[in-house]
Every structure is written in structure tokens, then in C-alpha cells.
């Protein structure tokens, strides 16, 4: 089956404005990969597997969709990013009955690369309202958002100090904006993080942000142009602690970061130009696209106390380097025992035409995987759902963790399938983890407009474990930013 070859013309029609500016190489927004993956999976999905999905009797697994709505539309910035581009860092925070959201806005006729600005939205019982935005369009990327229990919001911004239209390497000044949740429309306090010596920050920041809401602390990551990360820690007293750099074996980006007290955990995906000359040449012949970054090696590192111990040498959790595959780092959660739970999806071969040329006869498989690490070592790894080309299993897509009060861990994910009558379906589904059984069940949520890529009210961003699940993302209409609220009953 020519999954990607069949879908490519439609993908490029939807995401063409994410391609590079003429004569200027840059990374295409991750939204292209999300749309590409979703369309490819939809084309390759088949019938339900026996007992793959059924109603779960436990009351805590019953989920009701309370709200589905559009928030706003967005214009593609043509700068290599998009509103969900920082998928590893949080954009949504729930505090009580209110939800806060960071949204990217593109400036009309403002030249790339730094041609967007942040918007801060709040949802109350009266619906969504834009409460504040930056005056100028000086950002390239979305701005991560985190919240503390005592009522402060922190927005990670990276305004350019270079002239508008600077294409690459423009100097930026990473800051942290502090808002009051009780009055988010008031002017924020501007905080200037302290970094280790040798920093040089540009518009390509690939920022990571984690907050420990209970301990009023946060951790920021910002990438150096050479590819390693500079982290800095802000403790509960407001003191900054510049930390030693994190070096991955190759450039790794889009980090999920968890902060627990002074222990920290980082998950990131390798992000480099296609290293195999023959594969790169064939992809260009077929796709006619010069942008060619690949995501094949998944890394994890941690520190038991960031103020005393540097981050450990990164562990490589998984790789599809030898099969021209693709991996997406989806989420990271640390449980009460300090074990790191990793969620990722894995595709054996990124394109059917690559498989046909270099790996003939090998089926393309798409898997949703849950791994657990303790002390920097992988102690378990389980395929939650897998579609193998030619099989009748459902095909998984984007996913996230969600934790409820008491520490029950779930996976919410997007999937496609074809029923016995040949009708195509797509939905977001819920799967409970930690029951001790090797068999997992997935409950379809019945969204009218399923979200193919999304953020949640994650504890990484300061939201408390909750029986409410907030989803922010995009569905079939990739230019409409949508929200859904679900409740565990």
C-alpha cells in the first residue's frame, strides 16, 4: 500500500505554506508531520481487531464529552512553526473551573521568521475570551505556559532583538512573563532567567518548560544553535540556578520536561537532516521538498537534584535509524515512586516508497508504546496498540497521558479504523494503564470533531490531577484551533 505516496498531494495542499521560503532552508512545522501521519494512518487503517475496543465496566473509566467548540482560526506564519509546534511544552493550564491557554497569532504582512505574537486566553463558564496579547510580532514559535497553585501564570517568551524579516540566526532574549490568574489582563511582570556562560539564543529556541505547581518552582530549557540545551531552574524563593548544559548524542528537540521538587526528567527526539544520502535523494525525487529533517532516535535524561547533580548521560529508549522510520515523543509522566513513564509512537518505515526501494517485502507498522524507566534504565516497554500493514487492527496516532486524583494513569489518543461494513471512522480514545494486565482496552469517546493532534491539562504544566480532561488542538480542519472538555464520572 502506498500510504504516503497516495496522501502526499493532499498533505502538501493543506500544508504548503509551511514549506520553506524560496532560497531559505528551514524546518517545516511539526504540524506537517502530524497531518501527514494522520492522513497516512487513515489510508492504511483496516477493520477492528477482535476485543480491541469494548465498554469498560469501571465507573472511573466512563467519560462524558461536555464541550466541543472552536476557539479561533490561525494563519500559517510560513516560518517553519505553527500553533502546536512546541508540542513537547505545555500550552494549557487548568486552575479550578478556569482554563488558560497560550495561542499563536500571525502578523498580517509581517515578514518571517519572527512574525507571530502570543495571545493569552481564558475560559470561564461564559466561554473563551482573549484577555491579553503582546504588542508586537516578534516571536517565531508558540509560547509555553505553566501555572502554580498559588495563582501565578508563567509564559515563556523569546522575542527577537533582530530587525523584522531576519531569516536565520537572529538574536533573541528569552524571558518569563508572570501573570496573576485573578487578573490575567493586567500587565505581566517580566523576569529574566539566568543562564550558564556561553549561551547564544536565536529564534529557533525549541523551548522546554516544566513547573512544580506545589513547590512553586519551574525549569526552563532553551537550545543553543550548536544543538545542546541550556537549562535553568527557578526555586520556590524566586532564585535562579543556571545549570550545566545537556548534551544529547545528536541534536534532540521538542522536549517534554517534568519537575518534581528538585528532580527533573527530560524526553526529546533526535532532529537532524536525513543522514543517508540515497534515502535523501529518493525523498527529494518523490516529494519535491528540500526540507528533510528526520525523527528516529528517542532520548531520556534526568537529574535527582538539578542544583547538585548534572543531568545524566542520555539514554536511547528506541530507534528506527536502520529502517528509515519515524518516532514521535508524545508525553512524559513521573509517578509517585519517581519512575518515568514515556509515551511515543513508532513507525517502522516513514514512507512506502522508501520501504519499496530499500526494504522490499517488509510491512509498515505503526505502534503506540508505553515505556517505564527507573534510575535512568528502561524497566518495561509495552506496545499498547499496533497496526501492521495488511492486518485488521486499528491504527493509532497522536497521544497523551492524563492522570486523575489518586494517581490513575490513562492514555488519550487519536485513531482511525474501518468497520466490517467498510465505513471509515476516526475518534479520540481512552485507555487505562497500570492494571497489571497485558491486555489493554480502549474506549472511544465519541467526539463529533476528533482532534488529530492536541495538548492537555498536563501536570507538567502545573494543572492538578483531575477528573476533567481538557483537549486543545486541531482536527480535520488544520487551521481551526479547537477545544474539548471531558469529565470522568
C-alpha positions as CSV (number, residue, x, y, z in Angstrom):
1,X,0.0,0.0,0.0
2,X,1.4,3.4,-1.0
3,X,0.3,5.2,2.2
4,X,2.4,8.3,2.0
5,X,2.7,8.5,-1.8
6,X,-1.1,8.5,-2.0
7,X,-1.6,11.1,0.6
8,X,1.3,13.4,-0.3
9,X,-0.6,15.7,-2.8
10,X,-3.3,16.3,-0.3
11,X,-0.9,16.9,2.5
12,X,1.1,19.4,0.5
13,X,-2.1,21.2,-0.5
14,X,-3.1,21.6,3.2
15,X,0.4,22.4,4.5
16,X,2.1,24.0,1.5
17,X,2.5,27.3,3.3
18,X,4.7,25.5,5.9
19,X,7.2,24.7,3.2
20,X,10.4,26.8,3.1
21,X,10.6,30.3,1.8
22,X,12.3,30.3,-1.6
23,X,16.0,30.2,-1.2
24,X,15.9,29.9,2.6
25,X,16.1,26.4,4.2
26,X,14.2,26.0,7.4
27,X,12.4,23.3,9.4
28,X,8.8,22.7,8.3
29,X,6.4,22.9,11.2
30,X,5.6,19.8,13.1
31,X,2.0,20.2,12.1
32,X,3.0,18.9,8.6
33,X,4.2,15.6,10.2
34,X,1.0,15.4,12.3
35,X,-1.2,15.9,9.3
36,X,0.9,13.6,7.2
37,X,0.9,10.9,9.9
38,X,-2.9,11.2,10.4
39,X,-3.7,11.0,6.7
40,X,-1.4,8.1,6.1
41,X,-2.8,6.2,9.0
42,X,-6.3,6.9,7.8
43,X,-5.5,5.4,4.4
44,X,-3.9,2.3,5.9
45,X,-6.4,1.5,8.7
46,X,-8.5,-1.6,8.5
47,X,-11.2,-3.4,10.5
48,X,-11.4,-3.6,14.3
49,X,-9.4,-6.3,15.9
50,X,-11.4,-8.8,18.0
51,X,-11.8,-7.4,21.5
52,X,-9.8,-4.3,20.7
53,X,-12.4,-2.0,22.0
54,X,-15.3,-2.5,24.3
55,X,-17.1,-0.7,27.1
56,X,-15.3,-0.7,30.4
57,X,-17.4,-1.5,33.4
58,X,-15.4,0.5,35.9
59,X,-17.2,3.7,36.7
60,X,-14.0,5.7,36.7
61,X,-13.4,4.8,33.0
62,X,-16.8,6.3,32.0
63,X,-16.1,9.6,30.3
64,X,-18.6,12.2,29.1
65,X,-17.9,14.8,26.5
66,X,-19.2,18.1,27.9
67,X,-18.0,20.7,25.4
68,X,-16.7,20.7,21.9
69,X,-16.0,24.1,20.4
70,X,-13.9,26.2,18.1
71,X,-11.7,28.8,19.8
72,X,-10.2,30.7,16.9
73,X,-8.6,30.3,13.5
74,X,-5.0,30.9,12.6
75,X,-3.0,32.0,9.6
76,X,0.1,29.9,8.8
77,X,3.2,32.0,9.6
78,X,5.3,30.4,6.9
79,X,8.3,30.4,9.3
80,X,8.6,26.7,9.9
81,X,6.5,26.6,13.1
82,X,2.7,26.6,13.9
83,X,0.3,26.9,16.8
84,X,1.1,23.3,18.0
85,X,4.8,23.4,17.0
86,X,6.1,23.3,20.6
87,X,4.2,20.0,21.2
88,X,6.6,18.9,24.0
89,X,5.9,22.0,26.1
90,X,2.5,22.8,27.7
91,X,0.2,25.5,26.3
92,X,-2.9,24.9,28.5
93,X,-3.4,25.2,32.3
94,X,-6.5,24.4,34.3
95,X,-6.9,26.0,37.7
96,X,-10.2,25.2,39.4
97,X,-13.0,25.9,37.0
98,X,-10.9,28.1,34.7
99,X,-8.7,27.2,31.8
100,X,-5.8,29.4,30.5
101,X,-4.4,29.0,27.0
102,X,-1.4,30.3,25.1
103,X,-2.2,30.8,21.4
104,X,0.0,31.9,18.5
105,X,-1.1,34.8,16.3
106,X,0.4,35.6,12.9
107,X,1.0,39.2,11.9
108,X,-0.5,40.3,8.7
109,X,2.2,41.2,6.2
110,X,4.9,40.8,8.9
111,X,7.9,39.1,7.3
112,X,9.2,35.8,8.7
113,X,10.9,34.4,10.6
114,X,9.7,36.2,13.8
115,X,6.3,37.2,12.6
116,X,4.0,35.9,15.4
117,X,3.0,37.1,18.8
118,X,1.5,35.4,21.9
119,X,-2.1,35.6,22.9
120,X,-3.4,34.7,26.4
121,X,-6.9,33.3,26.5
122,X,-9.1,32.3,29.5
123,X,-12.2,30.1,29.6
124,X,-14.8,30.6,32.3
125,X,-18.4,29.4,32.4
126,X,-19.1,32.2,29.9
127,X,-16.8,30.7,27.3
128,X,-13.4,31.7,25.8
129,X,-12.1,35.3,25.9
130,X,-8.9,36.8,24.7
131,X,-7.6,38.6,27.8
132,X,-4.2,39.9,26.6
133,X,-1.6,39.8,23.8
134,X,1.8,41.1,23.0
135,X,2.0,44.4,21.2
136,X,4.5,43.4,18.5
137,X,5.0,40.4,16.3
138,X,8.5,39.3,17.5
139,X,8.2,35.6,18.1
140,X,8.8,32.6,15.8
141,X,7.4,29.9,17.9
142,X,4.4,29.3,20.2
143,X,5.0,30.4,23.8
144,X,4.7,27.6,26.5
145,X,2.5,28.3,29.5
146,X,2.7,27.0,33.1
147,X,0.8,27.7,36.4
148,X,1.4,27.5,40.1
149,X,-1.2,26.5,42.7
150,X,-0.9,29.9,44.4
151,X,-2.2,31.6,41.4
152,X,0.6,32.7,39.2
153,X,0.9,32.0,35.4
154,X,4.2,32.0,33.6
155,X,4.6,32.4,29.9
156,X,7.9,31.5,28.3
157,X,8.6,34.1,25.5
158,X,11.6,34.5,23.2
159,X,11.3,37.9,21.5
160,X,13.7,38.7,18.7
161,X,16.1,41.6,19.0
162,X,16.9,41.5,15.3
163,X,15.3,43.5,12.5
164,X,12.0,42.2,11.2
165,X,12.5,39.8,8.3
166,X,15.7,38.4,9.7
167,X,15.7,34.9,8.2
168,X,18.2,32.9,10.4
169,X,20.3,33.3,13.5
170,X,18.6,36.5,14.8
171,X,19.4,37.2,18.4
172,X,16.6,36.7,20.9
173,X,16.1,37.5,24.5
174,X,14.3,34.6,26.4
175,X,12.1,35.9,29.2
176,X,9.4,34.7,31.5
177,X,6.2,36.7,31.8
178,X,4.4,36.4,35.2
179,X,0.6,36.9,35.2
180,X,-1.9,36.9,38.1
181,X,-4.7,34.3,37.4
182,X,-7.1,36.5,39.2
183,X,-6.4,39.4,36.8
184,X,-4.8,38.0,33.7
185,X,-5.4,41.1,31.7
186,X,-3.1,43.2,33.9
187,X,0.4,43.9,32.6
188,X,2.8,41.0,33.4
189,X,6.0,41.1,35.4
190,X,9.0,40.5,33.2
191,X,11.5,38.0,34.6
192,X,15.0,37.4,33.1
193,X,16.3,33.9,33.7
194,X,19.9,33.4,34.5
195,X,21.8,31.0,32.2
196,X,25.2,29.4,32.2
197,X,28.0,31.1,30.4
198,X,28.2,30.6,26.6
199,X,24.6,31.0,25.8
200,X,23.5,32.3,22.4
201,X,19.8,32.2,21.7
202,X,18.1,32.6,18.4
203,X,14.6,32.4,17.0
204,X,14.9,28.6,16.9
205,X,14.6,28.0,20.6
206,X,12.9,24.6,20.9
207,X,12.0,25.6,24.4
208,X,11.1,23.2,27.2
209,X,9.1,24.3,30.3
210,X,8.1,22.4,33.4
211,X,6.5,23.6,36.6
212,X,6.2,22.0,40.0
213,X,2.9,23.7,41.0
214,X,3.0,22.5,44.6
215,X,6.6,23.7,45.3
216,X,6.2,26.9,43.2
217,X,9.3,26.0,41.1
218,X,10.0,25.8,37.4
219,X,12.5,24.6,34.9
220,X,13.3,26.1,31.5
221,X,15.2,24.7,28.6
222,X,16.5,26.7,25.6
223,X,18.5,25.2,22.7
224,X,21.9,26.5,21.6
225,X,22.4,26.8,17.8
226,X,25.0,24.0,18.1
227,X,22.3,21.7,19.3
228,X,22.8,21.3,23.0
229,X,20.4,22.5,25.7
230,X,20.8,25.2,28.3
231,X,18.6,24.6,31.4
232,X,17.9,27.0,34.2
233,X,15.9,26.3,37.5
234,X,13.8,28.8,39.5
235,X,13.2,27.7,43.0
236,X,10.3,28.5,45.3
237,X,12.0,31.6,46.6
238,X,12.4,33.0,43.1
239,X,16.1,32.4,42.9
240,X,17.5,31.3,39.5
241,X,20.0,28.5,39.3
242,X,21.9,28.3,35.9
243,X,22.5,24.6,35.2
244,X,25.1,22.7,33.2
245,X,24.3,22.1,29.6
246,X,22.5,18.9,28.4
247,X,24.3,17.2,25.5
248,X,22.4,14.5,23.5
249,X,24.3,12.2,21.1
250,X,22.7,14.2,18.2
251,X,20.6,17.3,18.1
252,X,17.4,16.5,20.0
253,X,14.4,18.8,20.2
254,X,10.7,19.2,21.3
255,X,11.4,18.2,24.9
256,X,8.8,17.1,27.4
257,X,10.1,18.1,30.8
258,X,8.9,17.1,34.3
259,X,9.9,18.8,37.5
260,X,9.3,17.1,40.9
261,X,10.9,19.1,43.8
262,X,14.4,19.4,42.5
263,X,14.4,16.3,40.4
264,X,13.9,16.7,36.7
265,X,13.3,14.5,33.7
266,X,13.6,15.3,30.0
267,X,12.4,13.4,27.0
268,X,13.5,14.5,23.5
269,X,13.5,13.3,19.9
270,X,16.5,13.3,17.6
271,X,16.1,16.0,15.0
272,X,18.6,16.1,12.2
273,X,18.8,16.3,8.4
274,X,18.4,12.9,6.7
275,X,21.9,11.3,7.2
276,X,21.6,8.7,4.4
277,X,22.4,10.1,1.0
278,X,20.5,7.5,-1.0
279,X,17.3,8.0,1.1
280,X,17.6,11.8,0.9
281,X,17.9,11.7,-2.9
282,X,14.9,9.4,-3.3
283,X,12.7,11.5,-1.0
284,X,13.5,14.7,-2.9
285,X,12.7,12.9,-6.2
286,X,9.3,11.8,-4.9
287,X,8.3,14.7,-2.6
288,X,10.0,17.6,-4.3
289,X,10.7,19.0,-0.9
290,X,14.1,20.2,0.2
291,X,13.2,20.3,3.9
292,X,14.3,16.8,5.1
293,X,14.7,16.5,8.9
294,X,14.1,13.1,10.4
295,X,12.9,12.0,13.8
296,X,14.2,8.5,14.6
297,X,16.0,8.3,17.9
298,X,14.3,8.8,21.3
299,X,16.3,10.0,24.3
300,X,15.7,10.5,28.0
301,X,17.8,12.1,30.8
302,X,17.3,13.0,34.4
303,X,18.8,14.6,37.5
304,X,17.8,13.6,41.0
305,X,18.6,17.2,42.2
306,X,19.3,19.8,39.5
307,X,21.0,22.1,42.0
308,X,23.6,19.5,42.9
309,X,23.8,16.9,40.1
310,X,24.2,17.4,36.4
311,X,21.8,15.6,34.1
312,X,22.9,12.0,33.5
313,X,24.2,10.9,30.1
314,X,21.1,10.5,27.9
315,X,19.6,7.0,27.5
316,X,18.4,6.0,24.0
317,X,15.0,4.5,24.6
318,X,14.3,3.4,21.0
319,X,15.4,3.9,17.4
320,X,14.3,3.3,13.9
321,X,17.5,4.6,12.4
322,X,18.2,1.5,10.4
323,X,14.8,1.2,8.8
324,X,14.2,4.9,7.7
325,X,11.3,5.1,10.2
326,X,9.8,7.8,12.3
327,X,9.3,8.3,16.1
328,X,7.2,10.9,17.9
329,X,7.8,11.7,21.5
330,X,4.3,12.1,22.8
331,X,4.4,12.5,26.6
332,X,6.3,12.1,29.8
333,X,4.9,11.5,33.3
334,X,6.7,10.8,36.6
335,X,4.7,8.8,39.2
336,X,4.9,8.9,43.0
337,X,7.7,6.4,43.0
338,X,9.9,8.5,40.8
339,X,9.5,6.3,37.7
340,X,9.4,8.0,34.4
341,X,6.5,6.9,32.1
342,X,7.2,7.6,28.4
343,X,4.6,7.6,25.6
344,X,5.6,7.5,22.0
345,X,4.6,6.3,18.6
346,X,6.8,4.4,16.2
347,X,6.6,3.8,12.5
348,X,8.9,1.2,11.0
349,X,9.3,3.0,7.7
350,X,8.3,6.6,7.2
351,X,7.4,6.3,3.5
352,X,6.1,3.4,1.5
353,X,8.3,4.4,-1.5
354,X,11.4,4.2,0.8
355,X,10.3,0.8,2.0
356,X,9.7,-0.5,-1.5
357,X,13.1,0.7,-2.7
358,X,15.4,-0.2,0.2
359,X,13.4,-2.7,2.4
360,X,11.2,-4.7,-0.1
361,X,8.8,-7.1,1.4
362,X,8.8,-5.6,4.9
363,X,5.4,-4.4,6.2
364,X,4.9,-0.9,7.5
365,X,3.9,-1.0,11.2
366,X,2.6,1.9,13.4
367,X,2.7,1.4,17.1
368,X,1.7,3.3,20.3
369,X,4.2,2.4,23.0
370,X,4.4,2.9,26.8
371,X,7.8,2.5,28.4
372,X,8.8,2.9,32.0
373,X,12.3,4.0,33.3
374,X,13.6,3.8,36.8
375,X,17.0,5.3,37.7
376,X,17.7,6.0,34.0
377,X,17.1,2.4,32.9
378,X,14.2,1.1,30.9
379,X,12.4,-1.5,33.1
380,X,9.4,-2.2,30.9
381,X,8.1,-1.4,27.5
382,X,4.7,-2.4,26.1
383,X,3.0,-1.9,22.7
384,X,-0.4,-0.6,23.6
385,X,-1.7,-0.7,20.1
386,X,-0.2,-1.7,16.7
387,X,-1.3,-1.6,13.1
388,X,0.7,-3.8,10.8
389,X,0.2,-3.3,7.1
390,X,-2.3,-5.9,5.9
391,X,-3.7,-6.5,9.4
392,X,-7.1,-5.7,10.7
393,X,-6.1,-3.8,13.8
394,X,-7.0,-0.1,14.3
395,X,-4.2,2.4,13.6
396,X,-3.1,4.7,16.4
397,X,-2.0,8.3,16.0
398,X,-1.2,11.2,18.4
399,X,-1.5,10.6,22.2
400,X,-1.0,12.0,25.7
401,X,-1.1,10.9,29.3
402,X,-3.8,12.0,31.7
403,X,-3.7,11.4,35.5
404,X,-6.7,11.5,37.8
405,X,-6.8,12.2,41.6
406,X,-5.2,9.1,43.3
407,X,-2.7,8.7,40.5
408,X,-4.6,6.6,38.0
409,X,-2.8,7.0,34.6
410,X,-4.6,7.0,31.3
411,X,-3.6,7.4,27.6
412,X,-5.8,9.6,25.4
413,X,-5.1,9.1,21.7
414,X,-6.4,9.6,18.2
415,X,-7.0,6.5,15.9
416,X,-8.7,5.6,12.6
417,X,-10.3,2.3,11.5
418,X,-12.7,0.8,9.0
419,X,-15.6,-1.2,10.3
420,X,-16.9,-4.5,8.9
421,X,-19.2,-2.7,6.6
422,X,-16.3,-0.8,5.1
423,X,-17.1,2.6,6.7
424,X,-14.2,4.7,7.8
425,X,-14.1,6.0,11.4
426,X,-11.9,8.3,13.5
427,X,-12.1,9.2,17.1
428,X,-10.2,10.0,20.2
429,X,-10.0,7.1,22.6
430,X,-9.1,6.5,26.2
431,X,-7.0,3.6,27.6
432,X,-6.3,2.9,31.3
433,X,-2.8,1.9,32.4
434,X,-1.4,0.2,35.4
435,X,-4.0,-2.6,35.9
436,X,-1.3,-5.2,35.7
437,X,-2.9,-6.9,32.7
438,X,-1.1,-7.3,29.4
439,X,-4.4,-6.7,27.6
440,X,-5.4,-3.1,27.2
441,X,-8.8,-1.8,26.3
442,X,-9.6,1.4,24.5
443,X,-12.8,3.3,25.0
444,X,-13.9,5.6,22.1
445,X,-15.0,9.0,23.3
446,X,-17.4,9.8,20.6
447,X,-16.2,13.3,19.7
448,X,-18.0,14.9,16.8
449,X,-14.8,16.5,15.7
450,X,-11.9,14.3,16.8
451,X,-8.6,16.0,17.4
452,X,-5.7,14.6,15.4
453,X,-3.1,16.5,17.5
454,X,-3.7,18.1,20.8
455,X,-2.5,19.4,24.2
456,X,-4.0,18.5,27.6
457,X,-4.2,19.9,31.1
458,X,-1.0,18.1,32.0
459,X,0.6,18.1,35.4
460,X,3.9,19.0,33.6
461,X,2.3,22.4,33.1
462,X,1.0,22.9,36.6
463,X,-2.5,21.5,36.2
464,X,-3.6,19.3,39.1
465,X,-4.6,15.6,38.6
466,X,-8.2,16.0,37.6
467,X,-11.4,14.1,36.6
468,X,-11.7,16.8,33.9
469,X,-9.7,16.2,30.7
470,X,-9.1,19.4,28.6
471,X,-8.0,19.0,25.0
472,X,-6.7,21.8,22.8
473,X,-5.7,21.1,19.2
474,X,-6.7,20.6,15.6
475,X,-8.9,18.2,13.8
476,X,-9.7,17.7,10.1
477,X,-9.6,21.4,9.6
478,X,-6.0,22.1,10.5
479,X,-6.5,25.9,10.6
480,X,-9.2,25.9,13.3
481,X,-8.0,25.7,16.8
482,X,-10.5,23.6,18.8
483,X,-11.2,22.8,22.5
484,X,-13.0,19.8,24.1
485,X,-13.8,19.2,27.7
486,X,-14.5,15.7,29.0
487,X,-15.3,14.5,32.5
488,X,-14.7,11.2,34.3
489,X,-17.8,10.0,36.0
